[in-house]
Amino acid sequence: MATAKQLITRIEAGEFDGVFGRLYAHDAAVIETQRKRYIQTIQEFEECFGEGRDLRIYSAPGRTELGGNHTDHNNGVVMAAGVNLDIIAVVSKNDNNVINFKSKGFGRIDGIDLNRLEPVESEASHSAALIRGVAAGVAKVGGKVGGFDAFSTSDVLRGSGLSSSAAFEVVVGAILRGEYNNGDETLLSQVELAKIGQYAENVFFGKPCGLMDQTASAVGGVVAIDFADTDRPMVEGIGLDLRAEGYALCILDSGADHADLTAEYAAITGELKAVSGYFGKSYLRDVPEQEFLAALPAVRKAAGDRGVLRAFHFYAENQRAADEADALRTGNFERFLALVRASGRSSALYLQNVIPTGQTVRQELMVTIALCERLLAGRGAVRVHGGGFGGTAQAFVPLDALAYFKAETEAVLGAGSCHVAAIRPVGGVRLG
């Protein structure tokens, strides 16, 4: 631990430059930007919670989904990666057994009483529910919890498809692991932090998400995840150097109104559950595809045609995600790109998570995808990113076309709408 003055002195002296290079980029300008960001966050902690405190710093990344669109909540296979956009939190323990949390740009959350570790109805759909839910999840697996004050800043934009909520859950879990459980990764492994984050979001926040977002944020790097056993998901790290392949990863903000889309996401889960339920199973992963195909007439009646189309997507996408991992393992990046393009087509046609239900006039995400396909002209790949509907597109752009691609997309979508991201090799961590 260190005081604010001591931490700032160390940052200014360059002691954190190696860590910053690993988390963000080995670039002098990027490292200098992060120095200023961290120092400012430390100063804002003191303005918010007082001077002279012993402090630590935590970070958790946003994530990008590389493959397996909406497969995780049916115990499927996904490909994902942590990115170099993150939430950082300056933290100091308190003796009040409450958590007080201020996120820059948002309201301050005070008095999350850790004597009450059950859902609070008035907190549903708010960040307070995630904090209480993570604490409850840590306690549930036998970990210790305790009070702390935290000030955070984030460049994981809300509604960006990079999952700011997962990064928030993971950073809260990392704080409780570091401050009250001696950093014990045997009890609270990176995967366990991910499961705790999902528990908080499902049970306390009220969103029926899968486990991919939290796992990618907690673990970092490129990961292939098989959720056949959700208690013990198989997580495999896979090497990928995009720059060496001649590509950049771009996340494009479609400019859609980021309204609450929980009902749209829940409909996907509900309709797929109606399909699996016809066969007496909880998850489509447990229903053989041939059995599904043989019963199509009856399944259409039981689950409706959109549910059936979404099931077609699941079966193909589940295999595609496994094939994408294999393509990267064997160094076949062109095959990987072809699979990404097929994933985007399936998401739009069968999963139908590009255009919000019933919307005709405003179809920002589909326009974004069409624009990217035109600009890429058969090179690279573009697909819906993450949950879909009102969010972002993901594009793999050849480096020799990156400047042109960024300029042309931002001319249509607005300045700053094309985010060039890098893969971050580590997940939720304590820095100092």
C-alpha positions in Angstrom: 0.0 0.0 0.0 1.0 3.6 -0.5 -0.3 7.1 0.0 -1.5 9.2 -2.9 1.7 11.2 -2.8 3.8 8.1 -2.9 1.9 6.5 -5.8 2.0 9.7 -7.8 5.8 10.0 -7.3 6.3 6.4 -8.4 4.1 6.9 -11.5 5.9 10.1 -12.4 9.3 8.4 -12.0 8.2 5.7 -14.6 7.9 2.8 -12.2 4.6 1.8 -13.7 5.7 2.3 -17.4 6.3 -1.5 -17.9 2.8 -2.3 -16.6 1.2 0.4 -18.7 3.0 -0.8 -21.8 1.7 -4.4 -21.2 -1.9 -3.3 -20.4 -2.3 -0.6 -23.1 0.5 -0.4 -25.7 4.3 -0.2 -25.8 4.1 3.3 -27.1 5.6 6.4 -25.4 2.5 8.6 -26.1 0.1 5.9 -24.8 2.2 5.4 -21.7 2.3 9.2 -21.0 -1.5 9.4 -21.4 -2.0 6.5 -18.9 0.4 8.2 -16.4 -1.8 11.3 -16.5 -5.0 9.3 -16.3 -3.8 7.3 -13.2 -2.5 10.4 -11.4 -5.7 12.3 -12.1 -7.8 9.3 -10.7 -5.7 9.2 -7.6 -6.2 13.0 -7.1 -9.9 12.6 -7.6 -10.1 9.8 -5.0 -8.6 12.2 -2.5 -11.1 15.0 -3.5 -13.9 12.5 -3.0 -12.8 10.5 0.0 -10.1 12.5 1.8 -6.4 12.7 1.9 -3.8 10.6 3.7 -5.3 7.2 3.0 -3.5 4.0 2.1 -4.3 3.2 -1.5 -4.2 0.5 -4.1 -5.0 0.5 -7.8 -7.0 -2.1 -9.7 -7.9 -2.5 -13.4 -10.2 -4.7 -15.5 -10.5 -4.6 -19.3 -13.4 -4.4 -21.6 -13.9 -7.4 -23.9 -14.5 -8.1 -27.5 -16.4 -11.1 -28.7 -14.5 -12.7 -31.6 -16.9 -15.6 -32.2 -19.9 -17.4 -30.7 -22.6 -14.8 -30.9 -25.2 -15.6 -28.2 -23.9 -19.1 -27.7 -22.7 -18.8 -24.1 -26.1 -18.8 -22.5 -26.9 -22.2 -24.0 -23.6 -23.7 -22.7 -21.9 -23.2 -26.0 -18.5 -22.3 -27.3 -17.2 -18.8 -27.7 -14.1 -16.9 -28.8 -13.3 -13.6 -26.9 -10.5 -11.3 -25.9 -9.7 -8.6 -23.4 -8.9 -5.2 -24.9 -6.8 -2.2 -24.0 -9.8 -0.2 -22.9 -10.4 -0.6 -19.2 -11.9 0.5 -15.9 -9.4 1.5 -13.2 -10.2 2.0 -9.5 -8.2 3.7 -6.8 -9.2 1.9 -3.5 -8.8 2.3 0.2 -10.2 0.0 2.8 -12.6 1.3 5.5 -13.8 0.0 8.9 -17.5 0.5 8.3 -18.3 -2.8 6.5 -19.8 -0.7 3.7 -18.7 -0.1 0.1 -18.8 3.5 -1.2 -18.1 3.7 -5.0 -17.8 6.8 -7.2 -17.4 6.4 -10.9 -16.3 9.5 -12.8 -19.2 10.9 -14.8 -21.8 9.0 -12.7 -23.4 9.4 -9.3 -21.8 8.3 -6.1 -23.0 5.1 -4.6 -22.8 5.2 -0.8 -23.5 2.7 1.9 -23.7 -0.7 0.3 -24.1 -2.5 3.7 -22.3 -5.8 3.6 -24.4 -7.2 6.4 -27.2 -7.4 3.8 -26.1 -9.7 1.0 -29.3 -10.4 -0.8 -31.0 -8.7 -3.7 -32.5 -5.3 -3.0 -35.5 -4.6 -5.3 -34.9 -0.9 -5.5 -31.3 -1.5 -6.7 -32.3 -3.7 -9.7 -30.8 -2.5 -13.0 -28.4 -0.2 -11.1 -24.7 -0.4 -10.4 -25.4 -0.8 -6.7 -26.9 -4.2 -7.4 -23.7 -5.3 -9.2 -21.6 -4.2 -6.2 -23.8 -6.0 -3.7 -24.1 -9.0 -5.9 -20.3 -9.4 -6.4 -19.8 -9.2 -2.6 -22.6 -11.8 -2.1 -20.9 -14.0 -4.7 -17.5 -13.8 -3.0 -19.1 -14.7 0.4 -21.0 -17.5 -1.2 -17.8 -19.3 -2.3 -16.2 -18.8 1.1 -14.4 -15.6 0.6 -14.2 -12.7 3.0 -15.8 -9.3 2.3 -15.3 -5.9 3.8 -15.7 -2.2 3.3 -13.8 0.0 1.0 -14.0 3.4 -0.8 -13.2 3.5 -4.5 -13.0 6.1 -7.2 -13.0 4.8 -10.8 -12.6 6.0 -14.3 -13.4 4.0 -17.4 -12.8 4.3 -21.1 -14.9 1.2 -21.7 -17.8 3.2 -23.2 -21.3 2.2 -22.1 -23.2 0.7 -25.0 -20.0 0.1 -26.9 -20.4 -3.7 -27.0 -17.2 -4.0 -25.0 -19.1 -4.8 -21.9 -18.5 -2.1 -19.3 -20.7 -4.0 -16.9 -18.5 -7.1 -16.9 -15.4 -4.9 -16.4 -17.1 -3.3 -13.5 -18.0 -6.6 -11.9 -14.5 -8.0 -12.4 -12.8 -4.9 -10.9 -15.1 -5.1 -7.8 -14.3 -8.8 -7.5 -10.6 -8.2 -7.9 -10.7 -5.5 -5.2 -12.4 -7.8 -2.7 -9.9 -10.6 -3.5 -7.0 -8.2 -3.1 -8.1 -6.3 0.0 -9.8 -9.0 2.0 -8.5 -12.4 0.7 -4.8 -11.8 0.3 -5.0 -12.0 -3.5 -5.9 -15.7 -3.2 -6.3 -17.0 -6.7 -6.9 -20.5 -5.5 -10.2 -19.5 -3.9 -10.9 -16.6 -6.2 -9.4 -17.5 -9.6 -10.0 -15.4 -12.6 -12.7 -17.8 -13.8 -14.3 -17.7 -10.4 -14.4 -13.9 -10.5 -16.1 -14.2 -13.8 -18.8 -16.6 -12.4 -19.3 -14.2 -9.5 -19.8 -11.3 -11.9 -22.4 -13.3 -13.9 -24.2 -14.2 -10.6 -24.4 -10.6 -9.7 -25.7 -9.6 -13.1 -28.3 -12.4 -13.2 -29.6 -12.5 -9.7 -29.0 -8.9 -8.3 -29.1 -6.7 -11.4 -31.7 -8.7 -13.3 -30.1 -9.3 -16.7 -30.0 -12.9 -18.0 -26.5 -12.7 -19.5 -24.2 -15.6 -20.2 -20.7 -16.0 -18.9 -18.6 -14.9 -21.8 -18.2 -11.2 -21.1 -17.0 -11.7 -17.5 -14.6 -14.6 -18.4 -13.0 -12.5 -21.2 -12.6 -9.5 -18.9 -11.3 -11.6 -16.0 -8.9 -13.7 -17.9 -7.6 -11.4 -20.6 -5.8 -12.2 -23.9 -7.6 -14.3 -26.6 -9.5 -17.2 -25.1 -11.6 -20.0 -26.4 -14.2 -20.9 -23.8 -16.4 -24.1 -23.8 -19.3 -23.7 -21.4 -20.5 -27.4 -21.6 -19.9 -27.5 -17.8 -20.7 -24.0 -16.6 -19.3 -24.8 -13.1 -15.9 -25.6 -14.7 -15.8 -23.9 -18.1 -12.8 -24.9 -20.3 -10.8 -21.8 -20.9 -7.9 -22.0 -23.4 -5.6 -19.1 -24.2 -4.8 -18.7 -27.9 -2.0 -16.6 -29.3 -3.0 -13.9 -31.8 -0.8 -11.1 -33.0 -3.1 -9.0 -35.2 -0.4 -6.6 -36.3 1.8 -9.5 -37.5 -1.2 -10.8 -39.5 -1.4 -7.3 -41.1 -4.8 -6.4 -39.5 -6.2 -4.0 -37.0 -9.3 -4.6 -34.9 -11.9 -1.8 -35.1 -15.1 -1.4 -33.0 -17.6 0.9 -34.7 -20.3 2.8 -32.8 -23.3 2.7 -35.0 -24.8 5.9 -33.4 -27.9 4.1 -32.3 -29.8 5.2 -29.2 -28.5 3.0 -26.5 -31.9 2.4 -24.9 -32.6 -0.5 -22.5 -32.5 -3.6 -24.7 -32.8 -6.1 -21.9 -36.1 -7.3 -23.3 -34.5 -8.0 -26.7 -31.7 -10.0 -25.1 -34.1 -11.9 -22.9 -36.2 -12.8 -25.9 -33.3 -14.6 -27.5 -32.7 -16.6 -24.3 -36.4 -17.3 -23.9 -37.0 -18.4 -27.4 -34.0 -20.7 -27.4 -35.2 -22.1 -24.1 -38.6 -22.8 -25.7 -36.9 -24.9 -28.4 -34.8 -26.9 -25.9 -37.8 -27.2 -23.6 -39.7 -29.0 -26.3 -37.1 -31.8 -25.9 -37.2 -31.6 -22.1 -33.8 -29.9 -21.9 -32.7 -26.7 -20.3 -30.1 -25.8 -22.9 -29.9 -26.3 -26.6 -26.3 -27.6 -26.3 -27.9 -30.8 -24.8 -30.2 -31.3 -27.8 -28.5 -33.1 -30.8 -28.9 -31.1 -34.0 -30.3 -34.0 -35.9 -32.9 -34.5 -33.2 -33.9 -30.8 -33.6 -34.0 -31.1 -37.4 -36.2 -34.3 -37.3 -38.7 -32.5 -35.1 -38.9 -29.2 -37.0 -42.6 -29.2 -37.7 -43.5 -29.7 -34.1 -40.8 -27.4 -32.8 -42.1 -24.5 -35.0 -45.5 -24.9 -33.4 -44.0 -25.0 -29.9 -41.4 -22.3 -30.1 -42.3 -20.2 -33.2 -40.4 -19.6 -36.4 -38.0 -17.0 -34.9 -37.1 -19.4 -32.1 -36.4 -22.0 -34.7 -34.2 -19.6 -36.8 -32.3 -18.7 -33.7 -31.7 -22.4 -33.0 -30.3 -22.8 -36.5 -27.9 -20.0 -35.7 -26.9 -21.6 -32.4 -25.9 -24.9 -33.9 -23.9 -23.4 -36.7 -22.3 -20.7 -34.6 -21.3 -23.1 -31.9 -19.4 -25.1 -34.4 -18.0 -21.9 -36.0 -16.6 -20.7 -32.8 -14.7 -24.0 -32.3 -13.5 -23.8 -35.9 -12.3 -20.2 -35.4 -10.2 -21.3 -32.4 -8.8 -24.1 -34.6 -8.0 -21.7 -37.4 -6.0 -19.5 -35.0 -4.2 -22.4 -33.4 -3.0 -23.5 -36.8 -2.1 -20.0 -38.0 -4.8 -19.9 -40.7 -5.9 -16.3 -40.3 -7.7 -16.2 -43.7 -9.9 -19.1 -42.6 -10.6 -17.3 -39.4 -11.8 -14.2 -41.3 -14.0 -16.3 -43.5 -15.6 -17.7 -40.4 -16.1 -14.2 -38.9 -17.9 -13.2 -42.1 -20.2 -16.3 -41.9 -20.9 -15.5 -38.2 -22.0 -12.0 -39.2 -24.4 -13.3 -41.9 -25.9 -15.9 -39.5 -26.4 -13.3 -36.8 -28.2 -10.9 -39.1 -30.4 -13.5 -40.9 -31.1 -16.2 -38.3 -30.3 -14.8 -34.8 -31.8 -11.5 -35.9 -30.0 -9.3 -33.4 -28.9 -6.5 -35.7 -32.2 -4.6 -36.0 -34.5 -4.1 -32.9 -37.8 -5.8 -33.2 -40.2 -3.9 -35.4 -37.8 -1.0 -36.2 -37.9 0.2 -39.8 -36.8 3.8 -39.9 -33.8 3.6 -37.7 -31.4 0.7 -38.5 -28.1 2.2 -37.6 -26.2 -1.0 -37.0 -27.2 -2.6 -40.3 -26.2 0.6 -42.1 -22.9 0.5 -40.3 -22.3 -3.2 -41.4 -23.2 -2.4 -45.0 -20.9 0.6 -45.0 -18.0 -1.5 -43.7 -18.5 -4.2 -46.2 -18.5 -1.7 -49.0 -15.2 -0.1 -47.7 -13.5 -3.4 -47.1 -14.4 -4.6 -50.6 -14.0 -8.3 -49.9 -11.0 -8.0 -47.6 -11.0 -8.5 -43.8 -14.4 -9.0 -42.2 -17.2 -7.3 -40.4 -20.0 -8.6 -38.1 -22.3 -7.5 -35.3 -20.4 -7.1 -32.1 -21.6 -8.6 -28.8 -25.3 -8.5 -27.8 -26.3 -6.5 -30.9 -29.5 -4.6 -31.7 -28.5 -1.0 -31.0 -24.8 -1.4 -30.4 -21.6 -1.8 -32.4 -20.0 -3.6 -35.3 -16.6 -5.3 -35.2 -14.3 -5.1 -38.2 -10.9 -6.7 -39.0 -9.3 -4.1 -41.2 -6.1 -4.5 -43.3 -3.4 -2.2 -41.9 -2.7 -0.7 -45.3 -6.4 0.4 -45.5 -6.9 1.5 -41.8 -6.5 5.2 -42.3 -8.9 5.2 -45.2 -11.4 3.0 -43.4 -11.4 5.1 -40.2 -11.8 8.4 -42.2 -14.6 7.1 -44.3 -16.6 5.4 -41.5 -16.3 8.5 -39.3 -17.4 10.7 -42.1 -20.7 8.8 -42.0 -21.0 7.8 -38.4 -19.3 10.7 -36.7 -15.9 11.7 -35.3 -14.5 9.1 -32.8 -17.0 6.4 -33.9 -14.3 4.0 -35.1 -12.3 2.7 -32.1 -9.0 1.0 -33.0 -8.5 -1.5 -30.2 -5.6 -3.8 -29.2 -5.8 -7.2 -27.4 -4.7 -6.9 -23.7 -2.8 -10.0 -22.4 -4.1 -9.9 -18.8 -7.5 -9.5 -17.2 -8.5 -8.2 -13.8 -5.4 -7.2 -11.8 -4.0 -5.2 -9.0 -1.4 -2.7 -10.1 -0.1 -1.2 -6.9 
